[in-house]
Amino acid sequence: MSDAWVDGNELAGVLREIFTMDMTTARGRCAGCGRTGTVGETRVYDHAAGLVARCPHCEAVLFTVVRAPDRAFLSLSGLTVLEMAIPSAE
């Protein structure tokens, strides 16, 4: 594994294509250490076929995103919960 990483804000564009809201403000809990933080706080490794988001505390893989021309593959296996604010329909 390389030590070169960028912060979770790197995921904004690809997650915007999948979700209808800014996912960098969503809060998730690491299945490895229990730390809760925003997607924007994750350490994202972008030198592979996809993006790998790791916990900034214990470095466990939280989720991966792989893009293909007509679809995206999202694995959230390292999160126990992902909390998203829903805009009110007023």
C-alpha positions as CSV (number, residue, x, y, z in Angstrom):
1,M,0.0,0.0,0.0
2,S,1.3,3.4,-0.9
3,D,1.5,6.2,1.6
4,A,0.2,8.8,-0.9
5,W,-3.4,9.7,-0.2
6,V,-5.9,12.5,-0.6
7,D,-8.8,13.5,1.7
8,G,-12.3,12.2,1.3
9,N,-13.4,15.3,-0.5
10,E,-11.9,13.5,-3.6
11,L,-15.0,11.4,-3.6
12,A,-17.5,14.3,-4.0
13,G,-17.9,14.0,-7.8
14,V,-18.3,10.2,-8.1
15,L,-20.6,10.0,-5.1
16,R,-22.7,12.9,-6.5
17,E,-23.3,10.7,-9.5
18,I,-24.6,7.9,-7.3
19,F,-26.4,9.9,-4.5
20,T,-28.5,13.0,-4.9
21,M,-26.8,14.9,-2.0
22,D,-23.3,15.9,-1.0
23,M,-22.0,12.7,0.6
24,T,-18.8,14.3,2.0
25,T,-20.9,15.5,4.9
26,A,-22.4,12.1,5.6
27,R,-21.2,10.5,8.9
28,G,-20.1,6.9,9.1
29,R,-18.8,4.6,11.8
30,C,-15.8,2.5,11.2
31,A,-16.4,-1.2,11.7
32,G,-12.7,-1.6,12.7
33,C,-12.3,0.9,15.5
34,G,-15.7,2.4,16.0
35,R,-14.6,6.0,15.2
36,T,-17.4,8.2,13.7
37,G,-16.5,10.9,11.2
38,T,-17.6,12.4,7.9
39,V,-16.8,11.0,4.5
40,G,-14.7,14.1,3.9
41,E,-12.4,13.1,6.7
42,T,-11.5,9.8,5.2
43,R,-8.1,9.1,3.6
44,V,-8.7,8.2,-0.1
45,Y,-6.3,6.2,-2.1
46,D,-6.8,6.9,-5.8
47,H,-3.9,5.0,-7.5
48,A,-5.8,1.8,-8.3
49,A,-8.7,0.8,-10.5
50,G,-11.1,2.7,-8.1
51,L,-11.1,4.8,-5.0
52,V,-10.4,3.3,-1.6
53,A,-11.6,5.3,1.5
54,R,-9.8,4.4,4.7
55,C,-10.4,5.3,8.3
56,P,-8.0,8.2,9.3
57,H,-7.7,6.6,12.8
58,C,-7.1,2.9,12.2
59,E,-6.6,2.8,8.4
60,A,-9.3,0.1,7.9
61,V,-11.0,0.1,4.5
62,L,-14.4,1.8,5.0
63,F,-15.6,1.7,1.4
64,T,-14.6,1.4,-2.2
65,V,-15.9,2.9,-5.4
66,V,-15.1,1.6,-8.8
67,R,-16.4,3.3,-12.0
68,A,-17.2,1.5,-15.3
69,P,-18.5,3.3,-18.4
70,D,-22.2,2.7,-17.6
71,R,-22.2,1.8,-13.8
72,A,-20.6,2.2,-10.5
73,F,-19.7,-0.4,-7.9
74,L,-19.9,0.7,-4.3
75,S,-18.8,-1.5,-1.3
76,L,-19.6,-0.1,2.2
77,S,-18.3,-3.2,3.9
78,G,-16.1,-1.3,6.4
79,L,-18.9,0.9,7.8
80,T,-21.4,-0.2,10.4
81,V,-23.6,2.8,9.7
82,L,-23.8,5.7,7.2
83,E,-25.8,8.7,8.4
84,M,-27.0,11.2,5.8
85,A,-29.0,14.4,6.4
86,I,-32.2,14.5,4.3
87,P,-33.2,17.9,3.0
88,S,-36.7,18.9,4.1
89,A,-39.3,19.0,1.4
90,E,-40.6,22.5,2.2
